[in-house]
Amino acid sequence: QVQLAESGGGLVQAGGSLRLSCAASGSNFRSNAMGWYRQAPGKQRELVARISSGGSTNYADSVKGRFSISTRDNAKNTVYLQMNSLKQEDTAVYYCWTIFSTGLDYWGQGTQVTVSS
């Protein structure tokens, strides 16, 4: 079955960097959109960055210029989120997401990112 496994979260000081990875397995993701969402305590889950089936990217305004989404190859079995210049407000659980052309989507279990002052 489809599985998305995030890794790379942790504790980092403000101004630092982290790279999250998402390992996708159990299907062919070549035609999928992939993305990263986050959810901070008491807040709704929000889009951070997304890469379309065609490879175009879009970002939340709050992370533009600081975060970058990429895939290891066109197979999209590994998706990365490079996070630079981290701020305390980036603290959240980060989730990997994918959606198939049928509209069926899947989520990973999430990885905690904590940015300290």
N, C-alpha and C positions, 0 to 999 in steps of 0.2 A: 504494500500500500504506500501511498505518498507520505513521505516524511520530510520535514524540514528541521534541521538541527542547527541552532545558533551557538556560536562560541565567540570568545574574545572580550566579553564584558569584564567589568571590574571597577576598581576604585582608582581615580586619577585626579590630580590637582587641576584646578582651573588653569586654562591655557595649554594644557597637555593634549595628547592625542591617543586615540584608540582605533583599532581596526576590528570591526566585527566581521565574522564569516558566517555564511549559511550554507550548509551542505544539504542539497536536495537529492532525494532518491525515490525510487519506486515508480518512475514514469519518465516520459520524454518531455522535457521542459523547453525544448527549442522554440516552440511557438508561444510560450507563455510570457505574460508580464510577471515581473518579480519586483518585490519591494521591501522596504523597511518601514514599520510603524513603531510608535512608542506610546507608552501610557505612564504618566506620572501619577503619584498618589492623589486621589480625589479628582482626577481629570479624565476626560474621555480619551480613548485611543485616537491618535492622529497620525496622518501620513508624514513620514520624514522624507523619503525618496523613493522613486519608482523608476524602473526601466521597462520600456514597452517591449512587445514581441519584436518590433523592428529595431530596437536598440536606442530609441530616443529616451531621454531622461527628464524628470521633473522633480523639483524639490520644494519643500515647505520654505516659505519666505524666511523663517527664523534660522534656517541652516544654510541658505545659499551662500556660496563662497567659502564655507567652512567644511561641509560634508561632501563626499563624492561616492556615488554608487557605481559599481562595476561588476562585471562577470569575468570568470577566468577564461571562458571561451564561449562560442555560440551555443553550446549545449546547455549553458546556464545551470549546470549542476552545482556550481559554487558561485555565490553572490557575496560581494564584499560591501561594507560601508566604512569608508575611511572618514574618521571624525577628527578634525583639527580645531585648534583654538576652542577647546571645550569650555562651556560655561556651566555654572551651577544649575541653571534652568534646563540644561540638557539631561539632568538626572531623571531616569525613567527605566522602565523595563522595555527593551527593544525586541520587537517581534519581526521575524521573517514571514513573508507572505507571497503566495503565488496564485494566479488565476488562469484556468484553462479557457480555451475558446468556447467551451460549453457554458461557461459562467460559474463553474464549480471552483471554489477557492479553498485554500488550505493555509493554516497558520502553524508556526513553530511554537515551542513552549516558552520562548522568551529568554533573554539574558539581561541581567541587571547592569546598568551603567550608573555609577555614582561619581559625581564631580564635586570635589571638596574645595573650599575656599583657601 
